[in-house]
């Protein structure tokens, strides 16, 4: 059913331990299918609730939403950890047991590696891909239409910028930019100071600017995440190859394993070096967008940028 062994193998020629290995793999596949179904069921139920909560949460910082959102991600992560722990106990331990019991000279020894590879691919590729898909769908639930909100602020600004008059002489005062807080503006005619109070919508710009900048540069952050996750995936692949050497005595096979491990390590080291570079590209682009949206905060933002950049360099 799961293609553990080559079809050319005749059932009567398979070793006695064939059934036990096949059963272990079948149980593993069924176990992952159940976890995947649980993730999908949980995510599809949580996503509309999160979106509704985001819209109804009147708190400026959306604290209730983020508390629930963190809880949802925590439950997803628990399912993922359950898969990882079970893989170590049920698959890796089973592989190591049979690998230590069956001679490397046996014509059936390759079936043990086939078992490990099939179970590993089902876990690291299929299960992880499905987990990451639903994790991203949940991440999207926290995204509300900031571009539309921003356009509303710009439209409002265009409609009021030439309608402010001096309290002293009545002269028209043009509002040159979007102000985030109450501001004194000098009258160009009588030089008196006038207090301009921005609307609540305009005030909200300083709170949504960061999220809007992040949305605009999300593709750059995704490129960083892909490279960053690649390092962990390559590490696991290399670790499994390392485990396969423990009971291997065939020099040719050991040499082949070493070549594969060296190649994986080279890829891993590149990812380790490249991921921080991609993060720096994202960080600079995100702060540039942030500064465009709220130029008055540029000095403050640049200090935060330098701090984050330094933290990234020191990791």
VEXLUM-145854 format. One record per residue: residue in one letter; y, z, x of N, C-alpha, C in turn; residue number from 0. Coordinates in steps of 0.2 Angstrom, whole numbers. Last residue first. Layout:
BEGIN
REC   code   n_north    n_up   n_east   ca_north   ca_up   ca_east   c_north    c_up   c_east   pos
REC      A         Y       Z        X          Y       Z         X         Y       Z        X   NUM
...
This chain:
BEGIN
REC   code   n_north    n_up   n_east   ca_north   ca_up   ca_east   c_north    c_up   c_east   pos
REC      X       188      81      117        182      82       115       176      80      120   314
REC      X       201      78      122        197      84       125       190      85      123   313
REC      X       205      68      115        204      67       122       200      72      125   312
REC      X       207      75      103        202      69       103       200      68      110   311
REC      X       218      83      106        211      86       104       206      81      105   310
REC      X       227      73      108        225      77       114       219      81      112   309
REC      X       229      68       95        227      64       101       224      68      107   308
REC      X       234      79       89        227      76        87       225      72       92   307
REC      X       246      80       95        241      86        95       234      83       94   306
REC      X       252      68       93        251      70       100       246      76      100   305
REC      X       254      70       79        250      64        82       248      66       89   304
REC      X       262      80       77        256      81        75       251      76       78   303
REC      X       274      74       83        271      80        86       264      81       84   302
REC      X       275      64       73        274      62        80       271      68       84   301
REC      X       279      71       62        273      67        62       271      66       69   300
REC      X       292      75       65        287      80        64       280      77       65   299
REC      X       298      62       66        298      67        72       293      72       71   298
REC      X       296      57       53        293      54        59       293      59       65   297
REC      X       301      60       41        296      65        44       293      62       51   296
REC      X       309      50       37        312      56        39       308      61       42   295
REC      X       300      40       33        303      39        40       306      46       42   294
REC      X       287      38       25        292      44        25       295      44       32   293
REC      X       281      26       27        282      28        20       287      34       20   292
REC      X       281      24       41        284      19        37       286      22       30   291
REC      X       273      35       45        280      35        47       284      30       43   290
REC      X       261      31       40        264      37        37       271      37       39   289
REC      X       259      20       48        259      19        41       263      25       38   288
REC      X       257      27       60        263      22        60       264      20       52   287
REC      X       246      35       58        253      38        59       259      33       58   286
REC      X       236      25       58        238      29        52       244      32       52   285
REC      X       237      19       70        239      15        65       240      19       58   284
REC      X       233      30       78        239      27        79       242      23       73   283
REC      X       220      32       73        225      38        72       232      35       73   282
REC      X       213      20       76        214      22        69       220      27       68   281
REC      X       213      21       90        216      15        86       218      17       79   280
REC      X       206      33       91        213      33        93       217      27       90   279
REC      X       194      29       87        197      34        83       204      34       85   278
REC      X       190      20       97        191      17        90       195      22       86   277
REC      X       189      29      107        194      23       108       195      20      101   276
REC      X       178      36      103        185      39       104       190      34      104   275
REC      X       168      26      104        170      29        98       177      33       98   274
REC      X       165      22      117        169      18       113       172      21      106   273
REC      X       157      32      123        164      30       126       168      26      121   272
REC      X       146      32      115        150      38       116       157      37      119   271
REC      X       142      19      115        145      21       109       149      28      110   270
REC      X       138      18      129        143      14       127       146      17      120   269
REC      X       127      27      128        133      29       132       139      25      130   268
REC      X       119      20      119        121      26       117       127      28      121   267
REC      X       115       9      127        119       8       121       122      14      119   266
REC      X       108      16      137        114      12       139       118      11      133   265
REC      X        98      22      130        103      26       133       109      22      135   264
REC      X        91      10      126         94      14       121        99      19      124   263
REC      X        87       6      139         91       2       135        95       6      130   262
REC      X        79      17      143         85      15       147        90      11      143   261
REC      X        69      15      133         73      21       133        79      20      137   260
REC      X        63       3      136         66       4       130        71      10      130   259
REC      X        58       7      149         63       1       148        67       2      142   258
REC      X        49      17      146         55      18       150        60      13      149   257
REC      X        39       9      138         43      14       135        50      16      139   256
REC      X        35       1      149         38      -2       143        42       3      139   255
REC      X        29      11      157         34       7       159        38       4      154   254
REC      X        19      16      148         24      21       150        30      17      153   253
REC      X        11       5      147         14       7       141        20      12      143   252
REC      X         6       4      161         10      -1       158        14       1      152   251
REC      X         0      17      162          6      15       166        10      10      163   250
REC      X        -7      27      150         -7      20       152         0      18      155   249
REC      X        -5      40      145         -7      39       152        -7      32      155   248
REC      X         4      50      134          2      43       136         0      43      143   247
REC      X         8      62      129          1      61       130        -1      54      132   246
REC      X        22      60      130         19      66       132        12      65      133   245
REC      X        29      48      126         26      48       132        22      54      134   244
REC      X        34      51      113         28      47       113        25      46      120   243
REC      X        45      58      116         39      61       113        33      57      114   242
REC      X        53      47      119         52      52       124        46      56      122   241
REC      X        54      40      107         51      37       112        49      42      118   240
REC      X        62      50      100         55      49        98        51      45      103   239
REC      X        74      49      108         70      56       108        63      54      105   238
REC      X        78      37      105         76      38       112        72      44      112   237
REC      X        81      39       91         76      34        93        74      35      100   236
REC      X        91      49       92         85      50        89        79      45       91   235
REC      X       101      41       99         98      47       102        91      49       99   234
REC      X       104      32       90        101      30        96        98      36      100   233
REC      X       110      40       80        104      36        78       101      34       85   232
REC      X       121      45       87        116      50        85       110      46       83   231
REC      X       129      33       89        126      37        95       121      42       93   230
REC      X       132      29       77        127      25        81       124      29       86   229
REC      X       142      37       72        135      38        70       130      34       74   228
REC      X       152      31       79        151      38        80       144      39       78   227
REC      X       153      18       74        151      19        81       149      26       82   226
REC      X       156      21       60        150      17        62       148      18       69   225
REC      X       168      28       62        162      32        60       156      28       61   224
REC      X       176      17       66        175      23        71       169      27       69   223
REC      X       176       9       55        174       7        61       172      12       66   222
REC      X       183      18       46        176      17        45       172      14       51   221
REC      X       195      18       51        192      24        52       184      23       51   220
REC      X       199       5       48        199       7        55       195      14       56   219
REC      X       199       6       34        194       1        37       194       3       45   218
REC      X       209      14       31        202      17        30       197      12       34   217
REC      X       223      13       31        219      12        37       212      14       37   216
REC      X       227      16       18        229       9        21       225       8       27   215
REC      X       222      29       16        219      24        13       221      17       16   214
REC      X       231      35       25        224      35        27       220      30       23   213
REC      X       243      34       18        242      31        25       235      30       27   212
REC      X       240      41        7        242      34         6       241      31       13   211
REC      X       239      54       13        234      51         9       234      43        9   210
REC      X       253      55       17        247      56        22       241      52       19   209
REC      X       260      55        5        261      50        10       255      49       15   208
REC      X       260      64       -4        255      59        -5       255      54        1   207
REC      X       270      73       -1        263      76        -1       258      70       -2   206
REC      X       282      66       -1        280      69         6       273      72        5   205
REC      X       282      62      -14        280      57        -9       278      60       -3   204
REC      X       286      71      -23        279      71       -22       277      66      -16   203
REC      X       300      68      -24        298      74       -20       290      74      -18   202
REC      X       299      58      -33        301      57       -27       299      62      -22   201
REC      X       295      65      -45        291      60       -42       293      58      -35   200
REC      X       306      74      -47        299      77       -45       294      71      -42   199
REC      X       320      66      -39        316      68       -45       309      71      -42   198
REC      X       332      74      -28        328      69       -30       323      71      -36   197
REC      X       349      78      -30        342      81       -31       337      75      -32   196
REC      X       363      79      -20        359      74       -23       352      77      -24   195
REC      X       379      86      -20        372      87       -19       367      82      -23   194
REC      X       392      80      -10        389      80       -16       381      82      -15   193
REC      X       408      84       -2        400      84        -2       397      84       -9   192
REC      X       421      72        0        418      78        -3       411      78       -3   191
REC      X       427      60        3        424      64         8       421      70        6   190
REC      X       433      51       -5        436      57        -5       433      62        0   189
REC      X       424      39       -3        431      39        -5       435      45       -3   188
REC      X       411      42        1        415      37         5       422      37        3   187
REC      X       405      58        0        408      53        -4       412      48        1   186
REC      X       390      63        8        397      63         8       400      57        4   185
REC      X       377      73        1        379      66         3       387      66        2   184
REC      X       364      85        4        372      84         3       373      77        6   183
REC      X       349      86       -5        353      83         1       360      83       -1   182
REC      X       333      91       -9        340      91       -11       344      90       -4   181
REC      X       320      80       -2        323      87        -4       330      86       -6   180
REC      X       318      67        0        312      71        -2       314      78       -4   179
REC      X       326      52       -4        326      58        -1       320      63       -4   178
REC      X       326      35        1        322      40        -4       323      47        0   177
REC      X       342      29        4        335      30         5       332      35        1   176
REC      X       356      28        0        353      23         5       346      24        6   175
REC      X       364      28      -14        359      32       -11       355      27       -6   174
REC      X       381      25      -16        375      22       -15       370      27      -11   173
REC      X       393      32      -27        389      33       -20       383      30      -20   172
REC      X       408      29      -35        401      27       -34       398      28      -27   171
REC      X       419      42      -39        418      36       -35       410      35      -35   170
REC      X       423      54      -44        420      49       -49       418      43      -45   169
REC      X       428      64      -37        433      59       -38       430      53      -43   168
REC      X       418      74      -37        425      76       -36       430      70      -39   167
REC      X       405      70      -39        408      75       -43       415      76      -43   166
REC      X       402      53      -37        405      58       -34       407      63      -39   165
REC      X       387      46      -44        394      46       -44       396      53      -41   164
REC      X       373      35      -44        376      41       -42       383      41      -41   163
REC      X       368      22      -45        370      26       -51       372      33      -50   162
REC      X       361      16      -36        368      14       -37       371      17      -43   161
REC      X       348      21      -37        351      21       -30       359      20      -31   160
REC      X       340      20      -48        345      25       -48       349      25      -42   159
REC      X       331       9      -47        334      10       -53       340      15      -53   158
REC      X       325      11      -34        329       5       -35       333       6      -42   157
REC      X       317      22      -37        323      22       -32       328      17      -33   156
REC      X       308      17      -46        313      23       -48       319      23      -44   155
REC      X       301       9      -37        304       6       -43       310      11      -46   154
REC      X       296      18      -28        300      13       -26       304      10      -32   153
REC      X       288      25      -37        293      29       -33       298      24      -31   152
REC      X       279      16      -41        283      19       -46       289      22      -43   151
REC      X       272      13      -29        277       8       -32       281      11      -37   150
REC      X       265      25      -27        271      23       -23       275      18      -25   149
REC      X       256      23      -37        261      29       -38       267      28      -33   148
REC      X       249      12      -33        253      12       -39       258      17      -40   147
REC      X       244      18      -21        248      12       -20       252      11      -27   146
REC      X       235      27      -26        241      29       -23       246      24      -22   145
REC      X       224      30      -37        228      24       -35       235      26      -32   144
REC      X       213      41      -28        216      39       -34       222      33      -32   143
REC      X       198      45      -21        204      41       -20       207      39      -27   142
REC      X       187      53      -23        193      56       -22       199      52      -21   141
REC      X       177      44      -25        179      47       -31       186      51      -30   140
REC      X       174      39      -12        178      35       -16       181      39      -22   139
REC      X       164      49       -9        170      49        -6       176      45       -9   138
REC      X       154      44      -17        157      50       -19       163      51      -15   137
REC      X       151      32      -10        153      32       -17       156      38      -19   136
REC      X       147      38        2        153      34         2       155      33       -5   135
REC      X       135      44       -2        140      48         1       147      44        1   134
REC      X       127      33       -6        130      37       -11       135      42       -8   133
REC      X       126      27        7        129      23         2       131      28       -3   132
REC      X       119      37       15        126      35        17       129      31       11   131
REC      X       106      37        8        111      43         8       118      41        9   130
REC      X       102      24       11        104      26         4       108      32        3   129
REC      X       101      25       25        106      20        22       107      22       15   128
REC      X        91      35       26         98      36        29       103      31       26   127
REC      X        80      28       21         83      34        18        90      35       20   126
REC      X        79      16       30         80      16        22        83      22       19   125
REC      X        81      22       43         84      16        41        85      16       33   124
REC      X        74      34       45         80      33        49        84      27       46   123
REC      X        62      33       36         67      38        36        74      36       39   122
REC      X        56      21       39         57      23        32        62      28       31   121
REC      X        55      22       53         59      17        50        61      18       42   120
REC      X        46      33       54         53      33        57        57      28       53   119
REC      X        34      27       48         38      33        45        45      34       48   118
REC      X        32      17       57         33      15        50        36      21       46   117
REC      X        30      24       69         36      19        68        37      17       61   116
REC      X        19      32       67         26      35        69        31      30       67   115
REC      X         9      22       64         11      27        59        18      30       61   114
REC      X         9      15       76         11      11        70        13      16       65   113
REC      X         4      25       85         11      22        85        14      19       79   112
REC      X        -9      25       79         -5      31        79         3      29       80   111
REC      X       -14      12       82        -12      14        75        -8      21       74   110
REC      X       -16      12       95        -10       9        93        -8      11       86   109
REC      X       -29      16       96        -24      21        98       -17      18       96   108
REC      X       -40       9       94        -37      11        88       -30      15       90   107
REC      X       -47       8      106        -44       2       103       -40       3       97   106
REC      X       -43      20      118        -46      19       112       -43      12      109   105
REC      X       -36      25      129        -40      19       130       -43      16      123   104
REC      X       -30      36      125        -25      30       126       -29      24      127   103
REC      X       -39      46      113        -38      43       120       -34      37      120   102
REC      X       -33      57      103        -36      51       103       -34      48      110   101
REC      X       -26      69      103        -33      70       102       -36      63      103   100
REC      X       -12      67      105        -16      71       110       -23      71      109    99
REC      X       -10      60       94         -9      56       100       -12      60      106    98
REC      X       -12      69       84        -17      63        84       -16      60       91    97
REC      X        -1      77       86         -8      80        86       -13      74       87    96
REC      X        10      69       86          9      72        92         2      75       92    95
REC      X        10      66       72          9      60        77         7      64       84    94
REC      X        12      78       66          6      74        65         5      69       70    93
REC      X        25      81       71         19      85        72        13      82       71    92
REC      X        32      70       64         32      71        72        26      75       74    91
REC      X        29      73       50         27      67        54        27      67       61    90
REC      X        31      87       47         25      83        44        24      76       47    89
REC      X        42      91       54         36      95        53        30      91       51    88
REC      X        52      81       54         50      85        61        43      88       60    87
REC      X        53      79       41         51      73        45        48      76       52    86
REC      X        57      91       36         51      88        34        48      83       39    85
REC      X        70      90       41         66      96        43        58      94       41    84
REC      X        76      79       35         75      79        42        70      85       44    83
REC      X        75      82       21         72      76        24        70      77       31    82
REC      X        84      93       21         77      94        19        72      88       22    81
REC      X        96      87       25         92      92        29        85      93       28    80
REC      X        98      80       13         97      76        19        94      81       24    79
REC      X       100      90        4         94      86         3        93      82        9    78
REC      X       112      96       10        105     100         9        99      96        8    77
REC      X       121      86        7        119      87        14       112      92       14    76
REC      X       122      87       -6        120      81        -4       117      82        3    75
REC      X       128     100       -7        122      99       -10       119      92       -7    74
REC      X       141      97        0        136     102         3       129     101        0    73
REC      X       147      88       -9        144      85        -2       140      90        1    72
REC      X       149      97      -19        145      91       -20       142      89      -14    71
REC      X       158     106      -13        152     108       -15       147     103      -17    70
REC      X       169      98      -11        165     100        -5       158     103       -7    69
REC      X       173      96      -24        171      90       -20       167      92      -14    68
REC      X       177     108      -28        171     105       -31       168     100      -27    67
REC      X       188     109      -19        183     114       -19       176     112      -22    66
REC      X       196      98      -23        193      98       -16       187     104      -16    65
REC      X       199     102      -36        196      96       -35       192      97      -28    64
REC      X       207     114      -33        201     114       -37       196     108      -36    63
REC      X       218     108      -26        213     113       -23       207     114      -27    62
REC      X       228      98      -26        221      97       -29       216     102      -26    61
REC      X       241     101      -23        236     100       -17       229      99      -19    60
REC      X       247     102      -35        249      97       -31       244      96      -25    59
REC      X       237     104      -50        239     107       -43       241     102      -38    58
REC      X       231      98      -60        239      98       -60       241     101      -53    57
REC      X       218      89      -63        220      94       -59       227      93      -57    56
REC      X       214      77      -69        216      83       -74       219      89      -69    55
REC      X       210      68      -60        215      66       -64       218      72      -68    54
REC      X       199      75      -54        205      73       -50       211      72      -54    53
REC      X       191      76      -65        194      82       -62       200      81      -58    52
REC      X       187      63      -66        190      66       -71       194      72      -69    51
REC      X       180      61      -53        186      57       -55       190      60      -61    50
REC      X       170      71      -55        175      71       -50       181      68      -51    49
REC      X       163      65      -65        166      72       -66       171      73      -61    48
REC      X       158      53      -60        163      53       -65       166      60      -67    47
REC      X       150      59      -49        156      54       -48       161      54      -54    46
REC      X       139      66      -53        145      70       -50       151      65      -50    45
REC      X       129      57      -58        132      62       -63       138      65      -60    44
REC      X       127      50      -47        129      46       -53       132      51      -58    43
REC      X       122      60      -38        128      57       -37       131      53      -43    42
REC      X       110      64      -44        115      69       -43       122      66      -42    41
REC      X       103      52      -44        104      55       -50       110      60      -50    40
REC      X       102      49      -30        106      45       -35       107      48      -41    39
REC      X        95      61      -25        102      59       -23       106      55      -28    38
REC      X        83      59      -32         87      65       -33        94      64      -31    37
REC      X        79      47      -26         80      47       -34        84      53      -35    36
REC      X        77      52      -13         82      46       -15        84      46      -22    35
REC      X        67      61      -15         73      63       -13        79      58      -14    34
REC      X        57      52      -19         59      57       -24        66      60      -22    33
REC      X        55      44       -8         57      41       -14        60      46      -19    32
REC      X        51      54        1         57      51         2        60      48       -4    31
REC      X        38      56       -4         43      62        -4        50      59       -3    30
REC      X        32      44       -3         33      47       -10        38      52       -9    29
REC      X        31      44       11         35      39         8        37      41        1    28
REC      X        23      55       14         30      55        16        34      50       13    27
REC      X        11      51        8         15      57         5        22      57        8    26
REC      X         8      40       16          9      39         9        13      45        6    25
REC      X         6      47       28         12      42        28        13      41       20    24
REC      X        -5      55       25          1      58        28         7      53       27    23
REC      X       -14      45       22        -12      50        17        -6      53       19    22
REC      X       -16      39       35        -13      35        29       -11      40       24    21
REC      X       -22      50       42        -15      47        44       -12      43       38    20
REC      X       -33      51       35        -29      57        35       -22      54       37    19
REC      X       -40      39       36        -38      41        30       -33      47       30    18
REC      X       -42      38       50        -38      33        47       -36      36       40    17
REC      X       -52      46       57        -45      49        55       -40      44       52    16
REC      X       -62      37       59        -63      42        53       -56      45       52    15
REC      X       -56      20       62        -59      27        64       -59      32       58    14
REC      X       -62       5       55        -56       9        56       -60      16       57    13
REC      X       -71      -4       51        -70      -3        58       -65       2       60    12
REC      X       -70      -6       37        -76      -2        40       -76      -1       47    11
REC      X       -59     -13       35        -59      -6        33       -65      -2       37    10
REC      X       -53     -23       48        -57     -22        43       -58     -15       42     9
REC      X       -37     -29       51        -41     -23        53       -46     -23       47     8
REC      X       -28     -38       47        -33     -40        50       -39     -35       52     7
REC      X       -17     -30       42        -22     -33        37       -28     -35       40     6
REC      X       -13     -16       51        -13     -23        51       -18     -25       46     5
REC      X        -7      -1       43        -12      -4        48       -12     -12       46     4
REC      X         2       2       34          2       6        40        -2       2       45     3
REC      X         7      -3       21          6      -7        27         6      -3       34     2
REC      X         6       4       10         12       5        14        12       1       20     1
REC      X        -6       0        4          0       0         0         6       0        4     0
